[in-house]
Amino acid sequence: MTTATPSRTVLERFPAGHPRGSWPADEYATAQRVQGTNAHVVMDLTTDQFLVVTDTTTRYLPTEQESTR
C-alpha cells in the first residue's frame, strides 16, 4: 500500500526559539487565510522551525531586492 504525500509550499519560516513561540507563525498564517490562502502552521523538528505552509502551489513573486538584480 502506498500513500501519496500532498505537496506543500512553504510560505514563511519562523524560529521555534522565538520568545513568543509559535505566535508569529500563527499570526502570519491567519493573515494569509484572510487573503484567501489556505495556510496552516507545522513544526519542522529537523530545523527547529515553525513553517507556514499551504497545500496549494503558489506563484513565486521575487522581492524588490531580487527583482533589481
Backbone bond lengths (Angstrom), bond angles and torsions (degrees), N, CA, C in turn:
res aa  C-N    CA-C-N  psi(-1)  N-CA   C-N-CA  omega(-1)  CA-C   N-CA-C  phi
1 M - - - 1.444 - - 1.528 109.06 -
2 T 1.295 117.05 126.60 1.453 121.58 176.26 1.517 109.40 -114.62
3 T 1.297 113.80 144.64 1.459 118.99 177.47 1.522 107.64 -119.46
4 A 1.281 115.53 137.37 1.460 120.34 178.37 1.522 109.68 -87.25
5 T 1.319 115.69 130.68 1.451 120.61 176.95 1.520 107.94 -91.00
6 P 1.333 117.00 124.10 1.459 117.83 -179.82 1.527 110.23 -65.43
7 S 1.327 116.39 141.91 1.458 118.93 177.77 1.522 108.69 -75.25
8 R 1.300 114.87 143.36 1.457 120.96 -179.85 1.514 109.17 -125.03
9 T 1.295 114.84 148.94 1.454 121.21 175.05 1.522 107.48 -110.23
10 V 1.331 116.52 126.54 1.464 121.18 176.96 1.521 107.75 -83.25
11 L 1.310 115.96 118.85 1.460 121.13 -179.53 1.524 111.93 -87.21
12 E 1.337 116.73 -35.76 1.462 121.19 -177.40 1.520 108.94 -161.44
13 R 1.326 116.57 155.38 1.476 123.54 178.52 1.523 109.06 -123.77
14 F 1.344 115.73 141.44 1.455 121.70 178.89 1.519 108.57 -133.89
15 P 1.337 118.85 134.50 1.468 120.76 -180.00 1.523 111.50 -65.60
16 A 1.326 115.03 137.48 1.465 119.41 -179.85 1.525 111.51 -69.77
17 G 1.323 117.59 -20.38 1.456 121.11 -179.79 1.518 113.93 -83.45
18 H 1.317 117.79 8.53 1.468 121.63 179.91 1.528 109.24 -60.75
19 P 1.332 118.34 139.77 1.469 120.52 -179.26 1.536 113.66 -56.03
20 R 1.335 117.29 -27.53 1.464 120.25 -179.41 1.525 111.66 -95.49
21 G 1.322 117.23 9.44 1.465 120.06 178.02 1.512 112.11 66.43
22 S 1.327 116.34 -131.29 1.464 121.02 -176.96 1.528 112.83 -87.15
23 W 1.325 118.35 -0.61 1.465 120.29 -176.46 1.523 113.69 -54.23
24 P 1.344 119.78 -46.86 1.468 118.51 179.97 1.538 111.80 -59.07
25 A 1.316 117.17 -39.82 1.465 120.92 178.20 1.520 110.40 -66.58
26 D 1.317 116.86 -42.40 1.468 120.72 178.73 1.526 111.35 -62.98
27 E 1.326 116.33 -41.46 1.464 120.16 179.05 1.524 111.01 -65.44
28 Y 1.330 117.06 -40.47 1.464 120.57 178.83 1.529 110.27 -65.20
29 A 1.333 116.90 -43.42 1.466 120.77 178.89 1.528 110.53 -62.09
30 T 1.319 116.80 -40.12 1.466 120.58 178.22 1.524 110.39 -62.84
31 A 1.324 116.91 -43.62 1.467 120.61 179.02 1.525 110.68 -62.29
32 Q 1.341 117.14 -37.42 1.460 120.40 178.31 1.529 111.02 -67.12
33 R 1.339 116.33 -39.57 1.471 119.75 178.46 1.526 111.12 -64.96
34 V 1.339 117.07 -37.49 1.467 120.78 177.23 1.526 109.95 -60.70
35 Q 1.327 116.77 -34.22 1.465 121.57 179.50 1.529 112.74 -83.52
36 G 1.328 116.96 -0.40 1.458 120.56 175.55 1.519 116.36 100.91
37 T 1.319 117.92 4.24 1.464 121.31 178.19 1.519 108.91 -95.45
38 N 1.317 117.20 128.83 1.457 121.73 179.90 1.531 109.15 -77.70
39 A 1.324 117.22 82.75 1.464 123.02 -175.73 1.520 110.80 -105.79
40 H 1.328 115.24 145.55 1.463 120.33 174.27 1.524 109.13 -146.87
41 V 1.328 115.96 165.26 1.460 122.74 -175.15 1.521 109.69 -101.60
42 V 1.330 115.33 133.75 1.459 121.81 172.80 1.521 107.88 -128.99
43 M 1.320 116.06 158.41 1.464 121.29 179.14 1.514 108.59 -103.57
44 D 1.328 116.73 126.04 1.458 122.06 174.08 1.524 107.02 -97.62
45 L 1.325 116.47 102.96 1.455 121.08 -176.22 1.523 112.18 -67.98
46 T 1.319 116.95 -29.68 1.467 120.69 -178.59 1.523 111.09 -64.62
47 T 1.328 116.68 -43.83 1.465 120.40 -177.74 1.525 112.96 -99.96
48 D 1.331 117.45 -2.94 1.455 123.39 -178.91 1.528 110.79 56.61
49 Q 1.347 115.00 51.21 1.450 121.44 -179.74 1.525 110.26 -135.00
50 F 1.332 114.60 152.03 1.460 120.63 168.83 1.517 106.32 -91.35
51 L 1.317 116.88 129.70 1.452 121.64 179.54 1.523 109.04 -111.52
52 V 1.313 115.90 134.83 1.458 120.77 171.40 1.519 104.97 -96.15
53 V 1.331 116.28 117.40 1.463 121.27 -174.09 1.522 110.67 -125.03
54 T 1.320 113.73 160.79 1.455 121.45 173.45 1.523 107.44 -134.60
55 D 1.303 117.03 148.22 1.459 121.37 179.67 1.524 111.73 -84.28
56 T 1.312 116.63 -2.53 1.456 120.23 179.57 1.521 109.39 -103.83
57 T 1.295 116.26 152.95 1.456 121.04 176.81 1.520 108.15 -78.43
58 T 1.313 115.19 131.99 1.459 119.83 178.81 1.515 109.70 -111.14
59 R 1.309 115.26 152.76 1.454 120.38 178.20 1.515 108.96 -82.89
60 Y 1.335 116.84 131.91 1.456 121.70 -179.19 1.515 109.56 -75.77
61 L 1.304 116.58 126.59 1.459 122.19 175.01 1.521 107.52 -116.61
62 P 1.325 118.32 117.10 1.464 120.20 -178.62 1.522 111.60 -65.32
63 T 1.323 114.96 151.17 1.455 119.79 175.84 1.517 108.66 -72.12
64 E 1.320 116.32 169.23 1.466 119.90 -179.03 1.522 110.75 -60.50
65 Q 1.342 117.94 -38.89 1.462 121.60 179.36 1.523 111.00 -64.14
66 E 1.335 116.84 -42.84 1.463 120.53 -178.51 1.528 111.62 -67.61
67 S 1.322 116.87 -34.76 1.456 119.74 -176.75 1.524 112.65 -75.77
68 T 1.340 118.06 -16.36 1.458 120.45 179.86 1.521 112.34 -94.50
69 R 1.303 118.79 0.68 1.474 121.84 -179.65 1.494 111.62 -75.98
